[in-house]
Amino acid sequence: MYKVKVFVTLRESVLDPQGKAVQQSLTNLGYEGVQDVRIGKYMELTIDGSNQEVEKTVQEMCEKLLSNPVVEDYRYEIEESVQQ
């Protein structure tokens, strides 16, 4: 069993209006040092299989469903899960 953490973010070249709104709100609250905010998605998956199978499966899932490759980038971390 493996625990997979998937991080999806907008590409740097894509405007992030939600991030801009959060950055402006933080500035309005007095957090003047915040220069930029980018909003993304975080997912945790538990997957059974060998390390190579899990790597291939996660890559496919990210490309087909978990991210939009036109406007988003993704990265993931795979950790061996300890079953109790």
Summary of the structure (lengths in Angstrom):
residues: 84
radius of gyration: 16.5
end to end distance: 11.3
largest distance: 49.1
contacts: 188
relative contact order: 0.34
helix: 33%
strand: 31%
